[in-house]
Amino acid sequence: MWVSTKAQYGLRALVEIGMRGPDPVPLKEVAEAQGISQHYLEQIAAALRRAGFIRSIRGARGGYRLARRPEEINALEVVETMEGSLSPVGCLEDPGSCEHEGHCSTELLWKRVDLAIREVLGSTNLQHLIDERRLIEAKQQMRASG
């Protein structure tokens, strides 16, 4: 499994939108704050919207806001939405596709890797990431002021 920029940027965009609270955030502001191409972010936002993570608000003060509470969005579902399969090897996502299944010395290793990835991402919700971002910003402000 290799997590692409699409999943990384998707999580970062959700954190940025979640940081702003209930107010709609224009994608241009998210792109600028996160250093992401606005064009690429539009593609990512479309996928996040289709998956029900964000919703668009029309109008002069429009933009995007979270469609669910940050505690209800976990990193696993976001990464799976953006990436598809998370399996580190193909035989885990398609049982029966490998002639070595059941007698492969590395099969258990890959199953443990897959489980560990799913446990970490599944136990991390968007609120955790927002809290982490706030902590990082507070530390930066403390260093800057003194």
C-alpha atoms as a printed R data frame, in Angstrom:
    type eleno elety resid chain resno       x       y      z
1   ATOM     1    CA   MET     A     1   0.000   0.000  0.000
2   ATOM     2    CA   TRP     A     2   1.259   3.403 -0.916
3   ATOM     3    CA   VAL     A     3  -0.794   6.378  0.224
4   ATOM     4    CA   SER     A     4  -0.963   8.861 -2.629
5   ATOM     5    CA   THR     A     5  -1.115  12.629 -2.394
6   ATOM     6    CA   LYS     A     6  -4.835  12.352 -3.119
7   ATOM     7    CA   ALA     A     7  -5.475  10.686  0.266
8   ATOM     8    CA   GLN     A     8  -2.966  12.901  2.073
9   ATOM     9    CA   TYR     A     9  -4.447  16.082  0.622
10  ATOM    10    CA   GLY     A    10  -7.973  14.810  1.231
11  ATOM    11    CA   LEU     A    11  -7.269  14.431  4.945
12  ATOM    12    CA   ARG     A    12  -5.488  17.784  5.087
13  ATOM    13    CA   ALA     A    13  -8.407  19.485  3.344
14  ATOM    14    CA   LEU     A    14 -10.862  17.932  5.789
15  ATOM    15    CA   VAL     A    15  -8.751  19.135  8.722
16  ATOM    16    CA   GLU     A    16  -8.617  22.643  7.256
17  ATOM    17    CA   ILE     A    17 -12.377  22.712  6.709
18  ATOM    18    CA   GLY     A    18 -12.989  21.223 10.150
19  ATOM    19    CA   MET     A    19 -10.754  23.849 11.788
20  ATOM    20    CA   ARG     A    20 -13.032  26.591 10.469
21  ATOM    21    CA   GLY     A    21 -16.090  25.199 12.274
22  ATOM    22    CA   PRO     A    22 -19.539  25.509 10.803
23  ATOM    23    CA   ASP     A    23 -18.693  28.365  8.433
24  ATOM    24    CA   PRO     A    24 -18.304  27.419  4.750
25  ATOM    25    CA   VAL     A    25 -14.712  27.592  3.532
26  ATOM    26    CA   PRO     A    26 -13.927  28.468 -0.097
27  ATOM    27    CA   LEU     A    27 -11.653  25.880 -1.739
28  ATOM    28    CA   LYS     A    28  -9.301  28.685 -2.723
29  ATOM    29    CA   GLU     A    29  -8.637  29.340  0.984
30  ATOM    30    CA   VAL     A    30  -8.106  25.640  1.686
31  ATOM    31    CA   ALA     A    31  -5.728  25.366 -1.268
32  ATOM    32    CA   GLU     A    32  -3.730  28.405 -0.135
33  ATOM    33    CA   ALA     A    33  -3.584  27.342  3.515
34  ATOM    34    CA   GLN     A    34  -2.458  23.830  2.621
35  ATOM    35    CA   GLY     A    35  -0.222  24.620 -0.355
36  ATOM    36    CA   ILE     A    36  -2.290  22.456 -2.683
37  ATOM    37    CA   SER     A    37  -3.121  23.257 -6.300
38  ATOM    38    CA   GLN     A    38  -6.706  24.536 -6.404
39  ATOM    39    CA   HIS     A    39  -7.388  22.524 -9.554
40  ATOM    40    CA   TYR     A    40  -6.229  19.285 -7.905
41  ATOM    41    CA   LEU     A    41  -8.122  20.165 -4.730
42  ATOM    42    CA   GLU     A    42 -11.332  20.597 -6.737
43  ATOM    43    CA   GLN     A    43 -11.016  16.972 -7.903
44  ATOM    44    CA   ILE     A    44 -10.365  15.813 -4.345
45  ATOM    45    CA   ALA     A    45 -13.272  17.862 -2.980
46  ATOM    46    CA   ALA     A    46 -15.603  16.306 -5.547
47  ATOM    47    CA   ALA     A    47 -14.677  12.829 -4.284
48  ATOM    48    CA   LEU     A    48 -15.035  13.932 -0.652
49  ATOM    49    CA   ARG     A    49 -18.447  15.422 -1.428
50  ATOM    50    CA   ARG     A    50 -19.656  12.288 -3.249
51  ATOM    51    CA   ALA     A    51 -18.554  10.209 -0.249
52  ATOM    52    CA   GLY     A    52 -20.530  12.416  2.135
53  ATOM    53    CA   PHE     A    53 -17.617  13.956  4.075
54  ATOM    54    CA   ILE     A    54 -18.266  17.523  2.965
55  ATOM    55    CA   ARG     A    55 -21.100  19.464  1.419
56  ATOM    56    CA   SER     A    56 -21.031  22.540 -0.724
57  ATOM    57    CA   ILE     A    57 -22.769  25.759  0.198
58  ATOM    58    CA   ARG     A    58 -23.664  28.058 -2.681
59  ATOM    59    CA   GLY     A    59 -23.649  31.824 -2.692
60  ATOM    60    CA   ALA     A    60 -21.316  34.726 -2.135
61  ATOM    61    CA   ARG     A    61 -20.269  33.396  1.289
62  ATOM    62    CA   GLY     A    62 -20.308  29.809  0.099
63  ATOM    63    CA   GLY     A    63 -17.725  27.095  0.147
64  ATOM    64    CA   TYR     A    64 -17.457  23.723  1.826
65  ATOM    65    CA   ARG     A    65 -18.169  22.507  5.313
66  ATOM    66    CA   LEU     A    66 -18.136  19.119  6.963
67  ATOM    67    CA   ALA     A    67 -21.233  17.049  6.319
68  ATOM    68    CA   ARG     A    68 -20.737  15.112  9.561
69  ATOM    69    CA   ARG     A    69 -19.199  15.858 12.926
70  ATOM    70    CA   PRO     A    70 -15.398  15.431 12.953
71  ATOM    71    CA   GLU     A    71 -15.704  12.632 15.524
72  ATOM    72    CA   GLU     A    72 -17.786  10.662 13.022
73  ATOM    73    CA   ILE     A    73 -15.222  10.712 10.210
74  ATOM    74    CA   ASN     A    74 -12.295   8.330 10.578
75  ATOM    75    CA   ALA     A    75  -9.091   8.331  8.600
76  ATOM    76    CA   LEU     A    76  -9.662   4.783  7.350
77  ATOM    77    CA   GLU     A    77 -12.842   5.642  5.491
78  ATOM    78    CA   VAL     A    78 -11.271   8.780  4.000
79  ATOM    79    CA   VAL     A    79  -8.158   6.954  2.805
80  ATOM    80    CA   GLU     A    80 -10.222   4.069  1.417
81  ATOM    81    CA   THR     A    81 -12.459   6.553 -0.400
82  ATOM    82    CA   MET     A    82  -9.469   8.254 -1.981
83  ATOM    83    CA   GLU     A    83  -7.291   5.171 -2.574
84  ATOM    84    CA   GLY     A    84  -9.579   2.194 -2.974
85  ATOM    85    CA   SER     A    85  -7.921  -0.884 -1.524
86  ATOM    86    CA   LEU     A    86  -5.455  -0.514  1.323
87  ATOM    87    CA   SER     A    87  -4.129  -4.044  1.107
88  ATOM    88    CA   PRO     A    88  -0.341  -4.127  1.059
89  ATOM    89    CA   VAL     A    89  -0.418  -7.064 -1.397
90  ATOM    90    CA   GLY     A    90  -2.907  -8.085 -4.041
91  ATOM    91    CA   CYS     A    91  -3.612 -11.546 -2.649
92  ATOM    92    CA   LEU     A    92  -5.280 -10.026  0.439
93  ATOM    93    CA   GLU     A    93  -7.802  -8.088 -1.596
94  ATOM    94    CA   ASP     A    94  -8.539 -10.995 -3.944
95  ATOM    95    CA   PRO     A    95  -8.469 -14.287 -1.991
96  ATOM    96    CA   GLY     A    96  -7.919 -17.245 -4.250
97  ATOM    97    CA   SER     A    97  -5.921 -15.210 -6.750
98  ATOM    98    CA   CYS     A    98  -2.571 -16.462 -5.499
99  ATOM    99    CA   GLU     A    99  -1.371 -20.015 -6.037
100 ATOM   100    CA   HIS     A   100   0.616 -19.768 -2.772
101 ATOM   101    CA   GLU     A   101  -2.369 -18.920 -0.576
102 ATOM   102    CA   GLY     A   102  -2.421 -21.045  2.563
103 ATOM   103    CA   HIS     A   103   1.203 -22.136  2.258
104 ATOM   104    CA   CYS     A   104   3.049 -18.832  1.820
105 ATOM   105    CA   SER     A   105   5.615 -17.920  4.445
106 ATOM   106    CA   THR     A   106   4.820 -14.202  4.128
107 ATOM   107    CA   GLU     A   107   1.004 -14.420  4.099
108 ATOM   108    CA   LEU     A   108   0.645 -13.916  7.853
109 ATOM   109    CA   LEU     A   109   3.076 -10.977  7.761
110 ATOM   110    CA   TRP     A   110   0.973  -9.167  5.136
111 ATOM   111    CA   LYS     A   111  -2.224  -9.890  7.037
112 ATOM   112    CA   ARG     A   112  -0.681  -8.374 10.194
113 ATOM   113    CA   VAL     A   113   0.492  -5.300  8.243
114 ATOM   114    CA   ASP     A   114  -2.992  -4.892  6.755
115 ATOM   115    CA   LEU     A   115  -4.637  -5.225 10.184
116 ATOM   116    CA   ALA     A   116  -2.212  -2.742 11.779
117 ATOM   117    CA   ILE     A   117  -2.856  -0.134  9.074
118 ATOM   118    CA   ARG     A   118  -6.611  -0.559  9.416
119 ATOM   119    CA   GLU     A   119  -6.460  -0.332 13.219
120 ATOM   120    CA   VAL     A   120  -4.393   2.874 13.224
121 ATOM   121    CA   LEU     A   121  -6.447   4.622 10.549
122 ATOM   122    CA   GLY     A   122  -9.740   3.306 11.907
123 ATOM   123    CA   SER     A   123  -9.018   4.528 15.424
124 ATOM   124    CA   THR     A   124  -8.053   8.027 14.243
125 ATOM   125    CA   ASN     A   125 -10.934  10.373 13.611
126 ATOM   126    CA   LEU     A   126 -10.931  13.823 12.088
127 ATOM   127    CA   GLN     A   127 -11.328  15.444 15.505
128 ATOM   128    CA   HIS     A   128  -8.033  13.824 16.585
129 ATOM   129    CA   LEU     A   129  -6.309  15.382 13.573
130 ATOM   130    CA   ILE     A   130  -7.896  18.787 14.198
131 ATOM   131    CA   ASP     A   131  -6.760  18.654 17.846
132 ATOM   132    CA   GLU     A   132  -3.250  17.710 16.723
133 ATOM   133    CA   ARG     A   133  -3.190  20.648 14.298
134 ATOM   134    CA   ARG     A   134  -4.278  23.042 17.052
135 ATOM   135    CA   LEU     A   135  -1.554  21.687 19.334
136 ATOM   136    CA   ILE     A   136   1.078  22.170 16.625
137 ATOM   137    CA   GLU     A   137  -0.102  25.741 15.994
138 ATOM   138    CA   ALA     A   138  -0.080  26.534 19.728
139 ATOM   139    CA   LYS     A   139   3.507  25.249 20.031
140 ATOM   140    CA   GLN     A   140   4.550  27.345 17.047
141 ATOM   141    CA   GLN     A   141   2.963  30.447 18.560
142 ATOM   142    CA   MET     A   142   4.707  29.827 21.892
143 ATOM   143    CA   ARG     A   143   8.091  29.508 20.154
144 ATOM   144    CA   ALA     A   144   7.461  32.641 18.111
145 ATOM   145    CA   SER     A   145   6.454  34.722 21.110
146 ATOM   146    CA   GLY     A   146   9.071  33.779 23.439
